Amino acid sequence: MPLEQPTHAQAALAAHLSEEEKQHMQALRRPDLRSRYAVAHGALRVLLGRYLGVAPRLCRYATGPRGKPMLAGAYPAMAGDDASAPGARTGPGSEATLHFNMSHAGTQALIAVARGVEVGVDIEQRRDMDDMAGVARTILSHADLDLWLALPEAQRVQAFYAIWTRKEAVSKAAGTGLYMDFPGLSVEFRPGRPAAVRRIEAAFGKPGEWLLAELDCAPGYSAALAARIPALRISQHTARMGEDGTADVDADADADATASSDPAPPV
């Protein structure tokens, strides 16, 4: 979802935010960061409200032990499913089965909504770093670092962001965030090979229990989705925000596929 929206849409989406979110937004120093925050978090509330059958401001959050946001409270049933919220099904306890995750970078945001399984997403804007190899050494095992360094130099930047977004998505789905041991988590990143979890701490299950998928996104960005489930139907939609703070979600998915875990053997 593009975060560059007309001024009227930004203001309407900001009106959906909780008081705590508004305080956080106002604490951001740059106007562009404040407007992007309003669009991303306001749009999240609009989309969740469609699934739950409530006004965006009535969506309530709690946080897990490591700070991952989740829905809290009970929500009324809708009279019928919203066509723009595929698979929407609400009622008492619906917050317990509906999971979400959001990531934003640059001018793009990515929101995932899943039923019955924790999900994690990450999107990053690709750019050169002064010491990319140094950062790679902090997040990769020795074997994976050797694989990354063996790639042609022209492929390393894209591979680095494939690694980062995939590891971040897994850690967010697991609810650990950056507390996960990134060198101990191995993901497939080599060009031409599907995304997969190749090695993960035993506390988070076996690699074959995890789904990891590369997502379509804007040029110059990398994105990934992860869930601890062997297979999952993934539908990608583009959300377009109206000037009144509503969201139009494409009826036809930009990408619609069933992904399954197929981990490559550890190196």
N, C-alpha and C positions, 0 to 999 in steps of 0.2 A: 504494500500500500504506500503510495507517495505521501510524504509528510508536508510537502509544499502545497498548501490549500489556501483558497481565498480568505481574506480577513474575516468576512461574515461567518464562514464555516469554522474558522479557528475559534471565534468568540462563542459560537453556539456549542461547539464541542467542549470548550472550557467550562461552560455552564453545567455540564454533566458531572464534573469532578467533585469529589468529596472535599471537605474543608482541609483535610490533611494534604491531599494532592494539590490543592490550590496553593497552600503554603509552600510546598516543595517547589512548585512551578515558579512562584514569585521569587524564590531564593536563587534561581538560576540567573546568572549575570547577563547573558547575552539574549537579546530579543528573539533571535532565531531558535535558540534552544528552548525558550519558553513556549514559542508557538508550536514547535515540533512535539514537545511534551504534551501540550494540550490536545493536539490532533491524535497522537498515538494512544494516550490513556483515555481520552474521550471516545475514540472509535472502539476501543476494547470494551468499554461500558455499553456502547450502543449494541455491539454484536452479542455480548453476553445477555443483555436485556432481551434480545430477540429470542434467544434460546430459553430463557427463564420466564418470559412473559411478564416482565416488570419494566418500569421506567429505568433508564440508565443509571440515574442517581441512587436507585434503590438496591443496586448490586453491592453486596458487602463482602469485604475480603478479610481473611485471616492469613497468618503466615506459619509455615512449617518450622521445624527446629532449626533449619539452616536459612530461614528467611524467604523460602519460595512462597509467592502469593497463591492463595486458593480461595474458593468461594466459602462463605460462611452464612448460616441462617437458612430458613426455609422460604420457599417461593411458591406463589399460587400457580395453579395449573392454567394453561392457556386454553381458550375455546377451541383452537385448532393449531396445527403446526404452521409455522411461518415458512413460506416457500424459499425465502432467502436464507433460512437457517436449516440446511439439509439435515434430516434426522432429528429435528428438534422434538423433544418429549419432556414435558415438565410436570411438576406436581410436588407434593411434600417429599422432601428428601432428594429432590432433583439435583441440589448442589453437591450431593455426595457422589453422584455418578458423572457429573460434568467437570472436566478438567481443562485448564487453559495454560498457555504460556505465551509470552510476548518478547520480542527483541527488536531493537531499532538501532540503526547506524546511518550516519549521513542524512540523506533525505528519504530513506526507505524504512518501513516498519513491516514486521512479520508477526502475525497472530495465529496461533494454533488453538483449536477447540476440539476436544476429543471426549467421547463418552466411555466411561468404564476403565480408562487406562491413563496413567500419568504420561504427559507428553512434554518434550523439551524442544525448543527451536533456537536457532541463532542465525543472525545475519551480520555480515561484516563488509565494509567497503575495502576493496583491495587497494593497497598502496605500498610503495617501497618503504622499507625501514632502514635506518642507519646500521643496525646490527641484527638483522633478521636471523642470521645463523646463531647468534648468541641467545636470542629468545627461543629458537628451536631447540637448543640444548637444554633449556629448562622445562620443556613440555614433552620431549620425546625420550624414549629409551635409547640406549646406544645402538641397538639394531635398527630401529626406525630412523634414527638420525643418519646412519650410514645409508639407508635407502633414499632418504631425502637428498642428501649431499650427492648421491650418485645420479640424480636426475640432471638433465641438461639445464643450465642456468636459466634459460628462458621459461622453463616450466616450474621453477621453484616457488615463485611468488604465488601462483594459483594453487599449487600443492600445499603451501604453508597455510593458506586460508581454508582450504578443504580440511586440513588437519584441525585447525583451530575451531571452525564452526561445528565440525562433527563431534569433537571432544566436548565442546561447550554444550551442545544439544544433549549429549548423553548425561553429562553432569547435572543439567537442569532437570531432565526427566527423572533422574535418581534422587533429586531433591537436595543435592550436596553443593551445587554451584562450584565455585573455585576451590572448595575444600577437598574435592576429589583428587586423588593422586594421578595427575596427568601423565607422567612418564610410565606409570603402571597400566594406563589405559591405552590400548593400541587399536587404531582404526585404519581401515584400508583407504589409502589416498593416492595410489599410483594411477596415472592417467590410463583410461580405458578399462578400469576395474570398478565394479559397483561398490558403493559405500557399504561398509560392514564393520561390526565390532569384531576384532580379532583376539583381543585379550582384555579382561576386566577383573577387578578384585572379586574374590569369591563372595564377599558380602553382598554384591549386586547381581549375583546369579552367574550363569554361563553365557558365553558370547552368542550361542545359538538362540538364547531367549530374548535377544535384543534385535529390534528393527532399527536400521539407520538408513536414511535416504537423503540424497542431494536434492534440493528444491530449485525450481526455476525462479529466477529473480532478475532484477534490472541489470543491465550491462555494468560491469565494473564491481559487482557484488558477488559474494558467495553466501550460500545459505544451506542449512541442514535441519532435519527433523529426526528425533529419536523417541522411541517408546519401548518399554520392556514388554514386548509381545512379539511372537514369531512372525505375524503377518498383519497387515493393516491396509485398508482402502484409504488412499490419500487423494483428496480433491483439493485443488488449488483454485481460489477465486480472487478476483480483484475487487477490492472495496473502493467505491467512489463516494466521497462525502458530499452531501448537499449543503447549501448555505444555511439551512435551518438545523444543522447538526444531525441529520439522519444519514443513514448509510445505505447505498444501493450496492448489493452484492450480485455479481454476474450470475445469471441463472445457469449458464453453461460454464463448467470448470475450465480454467486455462490448461490444467493438466489433471488427468483423472486416471489413477492407476492403482493396482494392488501391489504393494511392496512386501517382500518377505526377507527374513534374515537368511543370509547365505555366507557365513563368515569364511574368509580365507584362512588357511592354516597359519599359525604363528611362525614368524621367521626366527 
